[in-house]
Amino acid sequence: MKILVYDDSLDFGGHQTMACQGVESLSEDPALDVVFAANPLNKRLTHRIAGIPNHQIMEAPCTTRRFQGLRNHFTQSCIRALEKEFRTLKPDLVLCVQGDIEQSSQAVLAARRAGIECVSYIAIPHRMADMGATLGALRDHTNQHLLNQPDRYITISESMKRLLIARGVKKQISVVPNGIPAPPTTSHIPHSTSHTTLGLLGRIEFKQKRQDFMVRTFCNHPEAFHDCRLLIAGNGPDEAHLKQLVSECPRCNDITLLPWQDDTESLYEQIDGLMLPSRYEGVPLVMLEALARRIPVIGSACDGMKDILPESWTFEPENEDALAETFSNSRPSWQDQIDEVRKKVATEMTISAFKVGFHRAVVEA
């Protein structure tokens, strides 16, 4: 069986990380011939897949661009080129890695035209309007036809499956939860007697990740965070805005900004709690990694956070008072609850469990 894995996005985040783990599970099967078509400009992705044995690598001839769903209606040269490429390669199945419904959508449409089975591996099937995207309502309208183009879906949580169904998807949907490697036994959590360090780790992008909201909450609620420090690590489009915001914050001396580090272990060793004030999410890998290390997580009551975190650790999204109150109320009982949550992650959300589930969802289904 020949499988073409396709990702023409410039993004490399948690979903691409899991997709690469999934490709490893496929490449380990001698009955499968795996080809990965990746955007050559996505250096992190191409570097990662170069380390996967037993598969072929090729350059994706197209690139997902802003407003790709709209572009699909007016410029179809890439879709035609992909259709021709697919007919030449003759895969039995095209597996499209989609962060959202627009990413890699040209390949979804091309596979449909070529009459080749198409599976979408999607992390965030939210409406663009709900994500705060520019022209979100218009894009949701024009993207609606994309939802039932794949023959099957693989998504990362039951909440994402429910969202796909709510948006009108009629196709088979498999759920394969994200998985993480076991944490090193030498990892530790600092417990300073003078302060608590709260971390925000990931892409710096205000519209989704809401670092700006967290900084304002931290500064506006000194009663809740009086003995806390904030550590924000990451890179992204809003780095300059974040630096400016922190410089104007009256507690700027209690906020540390760090670039993203591939050695995330050093970051986890510096924090006592993880904050996830996101507007929307799939199932954040940083949440799973923190919980596996017995680091408590406070997150928005939505998506993957709501699925996994204790209710008392979640708060109404975009509500500063709710975040401060949740932090204050949950903090005294963190250690009483963390072991149960950690056990769920350690037993159900491992890399080995993910690989088995991903292979089954792609091949056996």
C-alpha positions as CSV (number, residue, x, y, z in Angstrom):
1,M,0.0,0.0,0.0
2,K,1.4,3.4,-1.0
3,I,0.7,6.4,1.3
4,L,1.4,9.9,0.3
5,V,1.7,12.2,3.4
6,Y,1.2,15.8,2.5
7,D,1.9,19.1,4.4
8,D,2.5,22.3,2.5
9,S,2.2,24.6,5.5
10,L,5.0,26.8,6.8
11,D,4.0,26.1,10.4
12,F,5.8,23.7,12.7
13,G,4.0,23.1,16.0
14,G,2.6,20.4,18.1
15,H,0.5,19.0,15.2
16,Q,3.4,18.6,12.9
17,T,5.4,17.0,15.8
18,M,2.6,14.4,16.2
19,A,2.3,13.9,12.4
20,C,6.0,13.0,12.2
21,Q,5.5,10.5,15.0
22,G,2.6,9.1,13.0
23,V,4.8,8.8,9.9
24,E,7.3,6.9,11.9
25,S,4.7,4.4,12.8
26,L,3.7,4.0,9.1
27,S,7.3,3.7,7.9
28,E,8.0,0.9,10.4
29,D,5.4,-1.2,8.6
30,P,7.1,-3.2,5.8
31,A,3.8,-3.5,4.0
32,L,3.6,0.3,3.4
33,D,5.4,2.5,0.9
34,V,5.4,5.9,2.5
35,V,6.2,9.2,0.7
36,F,6.2,12.6,2.6
37,A,5.6,15.7,0.5
38,A,6.6,18.7,2.6
39,N,7.0,22.4,2.0
40,P,10.8,22.9,1.4
41,L,10.6,26.3,3.1
42,N,9.5,24.7,6.3
43,K,13.0,23.9,7.5
44,R,12.0,22.5,10.9
45,L,9.6,20.0,9.3
46,T,12.0,19.0,6.6
47,H,14.8,18.5,9.1
48,R,12.5,16.4,11.3
49,I,11.3,14.1,8.6
50,A,14.8,13.6,7.2
51,G,15.5,11.6,10.4
52,I,12.7,9.2,9.8
53,P,13.9,5.9,8.1
54,N,12.2,3.9,5.4
55,H,10.3,6.5,3.5
56,Q,10.8,8.9,0.6
57,I,10.9,12.7,0.8
58,M,9.7,15.0,-1.9
59,E,9.0,18.8,-2.2
60,A,5.4,19.9,-2.1
61,P,4.8,22.0,-5.2
62,C,2.3,24.3,-3.5
63,T,2.2,26.4,-0.3
64,T,-0.8,27.1,2.0
65,R,-1.2,30.9,2.0
66,R,-3.3,33.3,3.9
67,F,-7.0,33.0,2.9
68,Q,-6.2,29.7,1.2
69,G,-9.9,28.7,1.3
70,L,-10.8,31.8,-0.6
71,R,-7.9,31.4,-3.0
72,N,-9.1,27.9,-3.9
73,H,-12.2,29.4,-5.5
74,F,-10.2,31.8,-7.8
75,T,-6.8,30.2,-8.4
76,Q,-6.7,26.5,-9.2
77,S,-3.4,26.1,-10.9
78,C,-1.8,24.5,-7.9
79,I,-4.8,22.2,-7.5
80,R,-4.4,21.1,-11.1
81,A,-0.7,20.6,-10.7
82,L,-1.2,18.5,-7.6
83,E,-3.8,16.4,-9.3
84,K,-1.3,15.7,-12.1
85,E,1.4,14.9,-9.5
86,F,-0.9,12.5,-7.6
87,R,-1.9,10.7,-10.8
88,T,1.8,10.2,-11.6
89,L,2.7,9.0,-8.1
90,K,-0.4,6.7,-7.9
91,P,-0.7,6.5,-4.1
92,D,-3.5,4.4,-2.7
93,L,-4.1,7.1,-0.1
94,V,-3.3,10.7,0.5
95,L,-2.9,11.7,4.1
96,C,-3.2,15.5,4.5
97,V,-1.8,17.1,7.6
98,Q,-4.2,20.0,8.4
99,G,-3.7,22.3,11.4
100,D,-7.0,23.9,10.4
101,I,-9.4,23.3,7.5
102,E,-7.6,25.6,5.1
103,Q,-4.1,24.1,5.5
104,S,-3.2,21.6,2.8
105,S,-6.7,22.1,1.4
106,Q,-5.3,22.2,-2.1
107,A,-4.1,18.6,-1.7
108,V,-7.5,17.5,-0.4
109,L,-9.2,18.9,-3.5
110,A,-6.6,17.5,-5.8
111,A,-7.0,14.0,-4.3
112,R,-10.7,14.3,-4.7
113,R,-10.3,15.2,-8.4
114,A,-7.8,12.4,-8.9
115,G,-10.2,9.8,-7.4
116,I,-7.7,8.9,-4.6
117,E,-8.8,8.2,-1.1
118,C,-8.0,11.2,1.1
119,V,-7.7,11.2,4.9
120,S,-7.4,14.5,6.8
121,Y,-5.4,14.5,10.0
122,I,-6.7,17.7,11.6
123,A,-6.0,19.4,14.9
124,I,-8.2,22.5,15.0
125,P,-11.4,22.3,13.0
126,H,-12.8,25.4,14.6
127,R,-14.7,28.1,12.7
128,M,-12.4,30.9,11.6
129,A,-14.8,33.5,13.1
130,D,-14.4,31.8,16.5
131,M,-10.7,31.9,16.2
132,G,-10.8,35.7,15.6
133,A,-9.5,35.3,12.0
134,T,-9.7,38.2,9.6
135,L,-12.8,37.9,7.4
136,G,-13.7,34.9,9.6
137,A,-17.4,34.6,8.8
138,L,-16.8,34.9,5.0
139,R,-14.0,32.3,5.2
140,D,-16.3,30.0,7.1
141,H,-18.9,30.3,4.4
142,T,-16.4,29.6,1.6
143,N,-14.7,26.8,3.5
144,Q,-17.9,24.9,4.2
145,H,-17.6,22.8,1.1
146,L,-14.1,21.6,2.2
147,L,-15.5,19.9,5.3
148,N,-16.8,16.8,3.4
149,Q,-14.1,16.6,0.8
150,P,-11.9,14.1,2.7
151,D,-13.1,10.5,2.7
152,R,-12.1,10.2,6.4
153,Y,-10.9,12.2,9.3
154,I,-8.4,11.6,12.1
155,T,-8.5,14.2,14.9
156,I,-7.0,14.5,18.3
157,S,-9.8,14.5,20.9
158,E,-13.4,13.8,21.4
159,S,-14.2,17.5,21.6
160,M,-12.6,18.0,18.1
161,K,-14.7,15.1,16.8
162,R,-17.9,16.8,18.2
163,L,-16.9,20.0,16.6
164,L,-16.4,18.4,13.2
165,I,-19.9,16.8,13.5
166,A,-21.4,20.1,14.6
167,R,-19.9,21.7,11.5
168,G,-21.7,19.2,9.3
169,V,-19.1,16.5,8.6
170,K,-20.7,13.3,7.6
171,K,-17.6,11.2,7.1
172,Q,-15.9,8.7,9.4
173,I,-14.0,10.4,12.2
174,S,-11.3,8.5,14.2
175,V,-9.9,10.0,17.4
176,V,-6.2,9.4,18.1
177,P,-5.1,11.3,21.3
178,N,-1.7,13.0,21.2
179,G,1.1,11.2,23.0
180,I,4.4,12.3,24.6
181,P,7.6,10.6,25.6
182,A,8.0,9.6,29.2
183,P,9.7,12.5,31.1
184,P,13.3,11.9,32.3
185,T,13.4,10.5,35.8
186,T,15.9,13.2,36.7
187,S,13.4,16.1,36.0
188,H,12.4,18.2,38.9
189,I,10.1,21.0,39.9
190,P,11.5,23.9,41.8
191,H,9.7,25.0,44.9
192,S,11.1,28.3,46.0
193,T,10.1,29.5,49.4
194,S,9.9,33.1,48.2
195,H,7.9,32.9,45.0
196,T,6.0,30.7,42.5
197,T,7.1,30.8,38.9
198,L,4.3,30.5,36.3
199,G,5.2,29.6,32.7
200,L,3.7,30.3,29.3
201,L,5.5,28.1,26.8
202,G,4.8,28.1,23.1
203,R,4.3,30.3,20.0
204,I,3.9,34.0,20.8
205,E,0.7,34.8,19.0
206,F,-1.9,36.9,20.9
207,K,-5.0,35.9,18.8
208,Q,-4.7,32.3,19.9
209,K,-2.2,31.9,22.8
210,R,-3.2,35.1,24.6
211,Q,0.1,36.0,26.2
212,D,-1.1,39.6,26.3
213,F,-4.2,38.6,28.3
214,M,-2.0,36.7,30.8
215,V,0.3,39.6,31.3
216,R,-2.5,42.1,31.9
217,T,-4.2,39.6,34.3
218,F,-0.9,39.2,36.1
219,C,-0.4,42.9,36.5
220,N,-4.1,43.8,37.2
221,H,-4.6,41.2,40.0
222,P,-1.7,41.7,42.4
223,E,-3.7,40.1,45.2
224,A,-3.8,36.7,43.3
225,F,-0.2,36.9,42.0
226,H,1.6,38.9,44.6
227,D,4.2,36.2,45.3
228,C,4.5,35.0,41.7
229,R,6.8,35.5,38.7
230,L,5.9,35.0,35.1
231,L,8.2,33.2,32.6
232,I,7.2,33.4,28.9
233,A,9.2,31.4,26.5
234,G,8.6,31.2,22.7
235,N,8.9,32.8,19.4
236,G,6.2,34.1,17.0
237,P,4.6,37.0,15.2
238,D,3.8,39.0,18.4
239,E,7.2,39.0,20.0
240,A,7.8,42.7,19.6
241,H,4.3,43.5,20.9
242,L,4.9,41.3,23.9
243,K,8.2,43.0,24.7
244,Q,6.5,46.4,24.5
245,L,3.6,45.3,26.7
246,V,5.9,43.9,29.3
247,S,8.1,47.0,29.4
248,E,5.0,49.1,30.2
249,C,3.8,46.6,32.9
250,P,4.2,47.9,36.5
251,R,5.5,44.4,37.4
252,C,8.0,44.1,34.5
253,N,10.8,43.0,36.9
254,D,8.7,39.9,37.7
255,I,8.3,38.9,34.1
256,T,11.1,37.0,32.2
257,L,11.0,36.6,28.4
258,L,13.0,33.8,26.8
259,P,13.3,32.6,23.2
260,W,12.0,29.1,22.4
261,Q,14.5,26.4,23.3
262,D,14.7,22.9,21.8
263,D,15.8,21.7,25.2
264,T,12.4,22.2,26.8
265,E,13.4,20.3,29.9
266,S,15.3,23.3,31.2
267,L,12.1,25.4,30.9
268,Y,10.0,22.8,32.8
269,E,12.7,22.8,35.6
270,Q,12.2,26.5,36.1
271,I,8.4,26.6,36.5
272,D,6.0,25.6,39.3
273,G,2.8,25.9,37.2
274,L,1.9,26.2,33.5
275,M,-0.7,28.7,32.3
276,L,-2.7,28.1,29.1
277,P,-5.0,31.1,28.6
278,S,-5.6,30.3,24.9
279,R,-8.7,31.3,23.1
280,Y,-8.8,27.9,21.4
281,E,-6.5,24.8,21.3
282,G,-6.4,21.2,20.2
283,V,-4.6,19.2,22.8
284,P,-1.5,21.2,23.7
285,L,1.6,19.0,24.0
286,V,3.0,21.4,26.6
287,M,0.0,20.7,28.8
288,L,0.7,16.9,28.6
289,E,4.4,17.4,29.1
290,A,3.8,19.5,32.2
291,L,1.3,17.2,33.7
292,A,3.6,14.2,33.2
293,R,6.2,16.1,35.2
294,R,3.7,16.8,38.0
295,I,3.5,20.5,37.1
296,P,-0.1,21.8,37.6
297,V,-1.8,23.5,34.7
298,I,-4.4,26.3,34.7
299,G,-6.2,26.6,31.3
300,S,-9.1,28.0,29.5
301,A,-12.3,25.9,29.8
302,C,-12.3,24.9,26.2
303,D,-11.1,22.2,23.8
304,G,-8.3,19.9,25.0
305,M,-7.9,21.7,28.3
306,K,-11.5,21.2,29.2
307,D,-11.2,17.5,28.2
308,I,-8.2,16.7,30.4
309,L,-7.8,19.2,33.3
310,P,-9.8,19.1,36.5
311,E,-12.8,21.5,36.2
312,S,-11.4,23.5,39.2
313,W,-8.2,24.2,37.1
314,T,-10.1,25.8,34.2
315,F,-11.6,29.3,33.8
316,E,-14.0,31.1,31.5
317,P,-11.9,32.2,28.5
318,E,-11.0,35.9,28.1
319,N,-12.1,36.6,31.7
320,E,-9.3,38.2,33.9
321,D,-11.3,37.9,37.1
322,A,-12.1,34.2,36.5
323,L,-8.4,33.4,35.8
324,A,-7.2,35.1,38.9
325,E,-9.9,33.5,41.0
326,T,-9.3,30.0,39.5
327,F,-5.6,30.3,40.2
328,S,-6.1,31.5,43.8
329,N,-8.7,28.8,44.6
330,S,-6.9,25.9,42.9
331,R,-3.4,26.6,44.2
332,P,-3.8,25.2,47.7
333,S,-5.0,21.8,46.4
334,W,-2.7,21.4,43.4
335,Q,-0.6,18.7,44.9
336,D,-3.7,16.8,46.1
337,Q,-5.0,16.5,42.4
338,I,-1.8,16.3,40.3
339,D,-1.1,12.6,40.7
340,E,-4.5,11.5,39.4
341,V,-4.1,13.8,36.3
342,R,-0.5,12.7,35.8
343,K,-1.5,9.1,35.9
344,K,-4.0,9.5,33.1
345,V,-1.4,11.2,30.9
346,A,1.3,8.7,31.7
347,T,-0.9,5.7,30.9
348,E,-3.2,6.9,28.1
349,M,-1.2,9.5,26.2
350,T,2.1,7.9,25.5
351,I,4.0,7.9,22.2
352,S,3.6,4.2,21.8
353,A,-0.2,4.4,22.3
354,F,-0.3,7.2,19.8
355,K,1.7,5.3,17.2
356,V,-0.5,2.2,17.5
357,G,-3.7,4.3,17.3
358,F,-2.5,6.4,14.3
359,H,-1.4,3.4,12.3
360,R,-4.8,1.7,13.0
361,A,-6.7,4.9,12.0
362,V,-4.8,5.3,8.8
363,V,-4.5,1.8,7.6
364,E,-7.0,-0.5,9.2
365,A,-9.9,1.9,8.9
